Amino acid sequence: MCRQMAVCLALGVGLWASISYAAAPKAPEAEIRHEQEVLSVQFSPDGKWIATAAGDALTLWDARNRQQQWSDRVGAPASMAWSPEGDRLALASTDGVVRVWTAADMRQAPVQFRVQQGHLGGMSFSPDGKLLACGGAHLIVSLWDIEKQREIKQFQRQSNWWVGSVGFVGDGRRLLAGGYDGFIRIWDIESGKEVLKLAAPMFTQVAISPDGKTLVSNGDGQRLRVLEAATGRVRQEFGQHGAADFSPLFSPDGRVVAERAKQEQFLRLWDRTSGTALGELEGGGPCAFSADGGWVALGQGGTLCLWRMRDLMPQRAPPPKREADQLESLWRDLGGTDATKAYGAVLALADAPEAPAFARGHIRADRAEAPAGLDKLVAELDDDDFQVREKAQRQIIALGPVVEPILRRALKDASAEVKLRLEQILAELASAGPALAELQALRGIEALELGGTEACAQALLAISKADLPRTTQADAAAAAARLARRFKLARGATTKRG
């Protein structure tokens, strides 16, 4: 089903554009049939497998030929998740039991544990694949060490509602939960502190972009709302429909948002960078993108339908040439407090061929100098007077994240007392969120990853090795690694087609 209709989309750059739904293929290119209704589907991150939960059966399919490789009865599924490397598959049942299989040998008995809160909702692996976050009843999110099969932390807000969406944001040091009570919450994992609480409609479902920097929720129940994970500010709103019961999902490259409406039985695809509605597919079942972004799968009763994304994506027009003064203006917008304007700059830079060289130079040049008096404050951390040490620590924290790289260098030759205090300061700065200067760099890195070219990847690698705050280095390195993985998957997909 494809409805030809015009809608108005509020773009992140503050413009309004009239657009039309693209003509989607009338029939899927491939189908996988099941004996019972498909309740969940996930492609493995390495591109090898499709995991489906239908009725009480979990089945693994070869992604290339769509032949069944393994199946077992596991009870009524609640949610499913692959580890980032695709070496583990986790399934949560409605009775609160979580099973984690090793993908290389699904016949081996899975690691199994029971989450105390019973009924489970969302579930997600940490970026390093070592932890598993499980959302459940009473707005409880539990964090599990998979190897030790032990709960290591619990984030709790007593309520009769439950958690529908769970995920790691940013560099994985923060945990998000979309509660059915009408709030989105983000915690700092190390400290356990709630750092953001955002009002949202009841029964909120939240999608996290692949880079962990952007959230999409069901806004006011009528539109999709795009939020910045670091600040909680609204970046963009779009869509126009009457369904409050829908779930959003990002494509692997972060450029497409799928909007699934279970009651209305459709899947609508949006190109979030160009503001184009790509089309509408029939079916309100579970959906997923393949790891290389080449396929989208959608459940229709007992059938899993697969469409090629190349048949849905419009041909992109060549981006306009950006002059130096235009690039400077966009860069200034990245460092502003206006999240909508900054997001428009992210999208514009993502499509600018000049952006890699420009961002690489500016992220290096924008590194802040040490604030006046910092050396004196660091020295006072070792003062004989306890009150002097305490005051110096508070004053250093007040300077914000800009001092982080300087403090890390000071750790090398610090006394035991100073080292302890410096570590406490660094932990406090990490949980406080980014300052505007750091946010500008992180948004610049976001634009490069969204750009997704070889030049962008090379710029990200250079930034990761530059003399910059550790958070900026780590963010650039993680973005470069994700792009390298996407390039590898894309080359593999091209080889298979050839």
Secondary structure, DSSP 8 states (H G I E B T S, - for coil): -----EEEEE-TTS-EEEEE-----SS-SEEEE-SS-EEEEEE-TTSSEEEEEETTEEEEEETTT--EEEEEE--SEEEEEE-TTSSEEEEEETTSEEEEEEGGGTTS--EEEE-TT-SEEEEEE-TTSSEEEEEEBTTEEEEEETTTTEEEEEEE---SSBEEEEEEETTTTEEEEEETTTEEEEEETTT--EEEEEE--TT--EEE-TTSSEEEE-TTSSSEEEEETTT--EEEEE---S-SSEEEEE-TTSSEEEEEETTTTEEEEEETTTTEEEEEEE--S-EEE-TTSSEEEEEETTEEEEEEGGGTS----------HHHHHHHHHHHTSS-HHHHHHHHHHHHT-TTHHHHHHHHHHHT-----TTHHHHHHHTT-S-HHHHHHHHHHHHHH-GGGHHHHHHHHTT--HHHHHHHHHHHHHHHHH---HHHHHHHHHHHHHHHH-SHHHHHHHHHHHHSS--HHHHHHHHHHHHHHHHHHHHHHHHHHHH-
